[in-house]
Amino acid sequence: MAKKIVKDVINANGYEIGIYTEDFENEFISLTDIARYKSDAPHDVLKNWLRSRETIEFLGLWESMHNPNFKQVEFDLFRMNAGLNSFTMSPQKWIEGVNAVGMVSKAGRYGGTYAHSDIAFEFASWVSAEFKLYIIKDYKRLKSDENSRLSLSWNLNREISKLNYKIHTDAIKDNLIPPELTPAQIGFTYASEADLLNVALFGMTAKQWRDANPDKKGNIRDYSDINHLLVLANMESYNAILIEQGKPQSERLQILRNTSVSQLTAIAKISIEEIKKLK
């Protein structure tokens, strides 16, 4: 669980609580920052929470649901001794003992103990029910702001794709549609070229996607993420160039498939590099 970045900060009634993420979906919230609400010795607060049998059982259940490499035998030993006066537990001991993925200890500028949001909210309940509500309130605000930004970016890329699609269809009209074609044949040519891009980028035709998703309205492109929409826009322009060069569809499919894989990989690497810069 390395390579976390600071994504944002929750402001819970004046207390700042850091958030880390490695995939922008599974977020890790600072338990150390939450514990400071209760004491100036947050590490001691965490150790007291971890001594409880209820805590150990909750953490074990979470790991068993999300961690295929969870060490069940070691967990059973912890659970058997939890709650006894002689039982002690620390975040590092828990992480190393059961190979936990729901909790991480981090050194450096943003050091401390972080846990998946599921676990962090459970810890916040133990610290203070009132404080937990403040945390959830600002956390929801952050998620709402994030969804708005993502929606704006998605719509922008969708519009760019539509503009490039006009370039694409013009190239089809000027190079692939002779005057003698019937309206049905013309429609088939446009659909065939659209599916060329679908297969190259998504690995399936529009009909195959509809058959696999009968409950969804629209088309495969309406459900695409930002990265795929960006690559789609590039491929529409590129296919227009290949059409003008007179390359047959079979050759264009192979070229576009290789291009889509290369560009998606490059975008992913760019994202990783940006994450490293933020660390």
C-alpha positions in Angstrom: 0.0 0.0 0.0 2.8 2.5 -0.8 2.6 5.6 -3.0 -0.1 7.5 -1.2 -0.6 11.1 -1.9 -2.4 13.9 0.0 -5.7 14.3 -1.8 -7.5 16.8 0.4 -8.1 17.8 4.0 -11.3 17.4 6.0 -12.1 20.4 8.2 -14.1 18.9 11.1 -15.2 21.7 13.4 -11.8 23.3 13.2 -9.7 20.2 13.2 -7.8 19.3 9.9 -7.8 15.6 9.0 -5.7 14.5 6.1 -6.9 12.1 3.3 -4.6 9.9 1.2 -5.4 7.9 -1.8 -3.7 5.6 -4.3 -6.4 5.2 -6.9 -8.8 8.1 -6.1 -11.5 5.6 -5.1 -10.2 3.9 -1.9 -9.5 6.8 0.4 -7.4 6.6 3.6 -8.2 9.0 6.4 -5.7 10.0 9.1 -6.5 8.2 12.3 -3.8 10.2 14.0 -5.5 13.5 13.1 -8.8 12.1 14.4 -7.2 10.9 17.6 -5.9 14.4 18.3 -9.4 15.5 19.0 -9.3 13.3 22.1 -5.8 13.8 23.3 -2.4 15.4 22.5 -1.0 11.9 22.6 -2.8 10.4 19.5 -0.7 7.2 19.4 -1.9 6.3 22.9 -5.5 6.8 21.8 -5.0 4.5 18.9 -3.4 1.8 21.0 -6.3 2.0 23.5 -8.8 1.6 20.6 -6.9 -1.4 19.2 -6.9 -3.2 22.6 -10.7 -3.7 22.4 -12.1 -7.1 21.3 -14.8 -5.3 19.4 -12.2 -3.3 17.4 -10.2 -6.4 16.6 -13.2 -8.2 15.4 -14.3 -5.3 13.3 -10.9 -4.9 11.7 -10.7 -8.7 11.1 -14.1 -8.7 9.4 -13.1 -5.8 7.2 -9.8 -7.4 6.1 -11.5 -10.8 5.5 -13.9 -9.0 3.1 -11.3 -6.9 1.2 -7.9 -8.6 1.6 -7.3 -12.0 -0.1 -3.9 -12.2 1.7 -5.3 -11.7 5.2 -3.6 -13.9 7.8 -6.5 -15.6 9.4 -4.5 -17.7 11.9 -2.6 -14.7 13.2 -5.9 -12.8 13.5 -7.5 -15.6 15.5 -4.6 -15.3 18.0 -5.1 -11.6 18.3 -8.9 -12.0 18.8 -8.4 -14.7 21.5 -6.3 -12.3 23.6 -8.0 -9.0 22.8 -9.5 -7.4 25.9 -7.2 -9.1 28.4 -5.2 -6.8 30.7 -2.0 -8.1 29.2 -3.0 -7.5 25.6 -1.4 -4.7 23.8 -1.8 -3.6 20.2 -0.3 -0.9 17.9 -1.1 0.0 14.3 2.2 -1.4 13.2 1.8 -4.6 15.1 -1.7 -5.1 13.5 -0.5 -4.3 10.0 2.5 -6.6 10.1 0.7 -9.4 12.1 -2.2 -10.0 9.8 -0.8 -8.4 6.6 -3.5 -5.7 6.8 -4.4 -3.5 3.8 -7.0 -1.4 5.5 -4.6 0.5 7.7 -1.2 2.0 6.9 1.6 3.7 8.9 3.4 6.5 7.1 6.5 8.4 8.0 7.7 11.8 6.8 6.0 15.1 6.4 2.5 13.6 6.4 3.3 10.8 8.8 0.9 9.0 11.0 -1.6 6.2 10.9 -4.2 6.1 8.1 -7.1 3.8 7.5 -9.6 3.1 4.8 -12.6 5.5 5.2 -14.8 2.5 6.5 -12.3 2.0 9.4 -11.7 5.7 10.0 -15.4 6.4 10.5 -15.6 3.4 13.0 -12.7 4.9 14.9 -14.3 8.3 14.8 -17.4 6.9 16.4 -15.3 5.5 19.2 -13.5 8.9 19.7 -16.7 11.0 19.7 -20.1 10.5 18.0 -20.4 14.3 17.6 -17.0 14.6 16.1 -17.7 11.8 13.7 -20.7 13.8 12.4 -18.5 16.8 11.7 -16.1 14.6 9.8 -18.8 13.0 7.7 -20.4 16.4 7.0 -17.2 17.9 5.5 -16.2 14.6 3.9 -19.5 14.7 1.9 -18.8 18.2 0.9 -15.4 17.2 -0.5 -16.9 14.3 -2.4 -19.6 16.5 -3.8 -17.0 19.0 -5.0 -14.9 16.2 -6.5 -17.8 14.7 -8.4 -18.6 18.2 -9.8 -15.0 18.6 -11.1 -15.0 15.1 -12.6 -18.4 15.7 -14.2 -17.1 18.9 -15.8 -14.0 17.2 -17.1 -16.0 14.2 -18.5 -18.4 16.5 -20.3 -15.5 18.6 -21.7 -13.9 15.4 -23.1 -17.2 14.2 -24.5 -17.7 17.5 -26.4 -14.1 17.3 -27.7 -14.9 13.8 -28.9 -18.0 15.1 -30.7 -16.1 17.8 -32.5 -13.5 15.3 -33.6 -16.3 12.9 -34.7 -17.3 15.6 -37.2 -13.7 15.5 -38.6 -14.0 11.8 -38.8 -17.4 11.7 -40.6 -16.2 14.3 -43.1 -13.2 12.1 -43.9 -15.6 9.2 -44.5 -17.9 11.2 -46.7 -15.0 12.6 -48.8 -13.1 9.3 -49.2 -15.3 6.3 -48.6 -18.7 7.1 -50.0 -18.9 7.2 -53.8 -22.0 8.9 -55.4 -23.6 5.6 -56.4 -24.1 4.3 -52.9 -27.7 4.0 -51.6 -28.8 5.7 -48.3 -28.7 2.3 -46.6 -25.1 1.6 -47.9 -24.1 5.1 -46.8 -25.5 4.5 -43.3 -23.7 1.2 -43.1 -20.4 2.8 -44.0 -20.7 5.4 -41.2 -21.7 2.7 -38.7 -18.9 0.4 -39.8 -16.3 3.2 -39.2 -17.8 4.1 -35.9 -17.6 0.4 -34.8 -14.0 0.3 -36.1 -13.2 2.9 -33.3 -15.3 1.0 -30.8 -13.5 -2.3 -31.4 -10.1 -0.6 -31.4 -10.7 1.2 -28.1 -13.3 -0.8 -26.2 -12.9 -4.3 -27.8 -16.5 -4.5 -28.9 -19.0 -3.2 -31.4 -22.0 -0.9 -30.4 -24.4 -3.9 -30.8 -22.2 -6.1 -28.6 -22.2 -3.5 -25.9 -26.0 -3.0 -26.1 -26.6 -6.8 -26.0 -24.3 -7.0 -22.9 -26.0 -4.0 -21.2 -29.7 -4.2 -22.0 -30.6 -2.1 -19.0 -28.5 1.0 -20.0 -29.6 3.8 -22.2 -27.4 5.5 -24.7 -24.2 4.0 -26.0 -20.8 2.7 -24.9 -19.3 6.2 -25.2 -21.8 7.7 -22.8 -20.4 5.3 -20.1 -16.7 5.8 -20.9 -14.3 7.3 -18.4 -12.3 10.5 -19.1 -9.2 8.7 -20.3 -11.0 6.7 -22.9 -12.9 9.7 -24.1 -9.6 11.6 -24.6 -8.1 8.7 -26.5 -11.3 8.4 -28.6 -11.1 12.0 -29.6 -7.5 11.4 -30.7 -8.4 8.3 -32.6 -11.2 10.0 -34.6 -8.7 12.5 -35.9 -6.1 9.8 -36.6 -8.6 7.6 -38.4 -9.5 10.5 -40.6 -5.9 10.9 -41.6 -5.5 7.1 -42.3 -8.7 7.2 -44.4 -7.3 10.1 -46.4 -4.1 8.1 -46.9 -6.1 5.3 -48.5 -5.3 2.6 -45.9 -7.8 -0.3 -45.9 -10.0 -0.8 -42.8 -8.3 -4.0 -41.7 -5.0 -2.2 -41.5 -6.5 0.8 -39.9 -8.0 -1.4 -37.2 -4.6 -2.8 -36.2 -3.0 0.6 -36.2 -5.8 2.2 -34.1 -5.8 -0.7 -31.7 -2.0 -0.3 -31.1 -2.5 3.4 -30.8 -5.3 3.2 -28.2 -3.3 0.8 -26.0 -0.2 3.0 -26.3 -2.1 6.2 -25.5 -4.0 4.7 -22.5 -0.8 3.5 -21.1 0.9 6.9 -21.5 -2.0 8.6 -19.8 -1.8 6.2 -16.9 1.9 6.9 -16.6 1.3 10.7 -16.7 -1.2 10.3 -13.8 1.4 8.3 -11.8 4.0 11.0 -12.4 1.7 13.7 -11.3 1.0 11.8 -8.1 4.7 11.5 -7.4 5.1 15.3 -7.8 2.4 15.8 -5.1 4.2 13.6 -2.6 
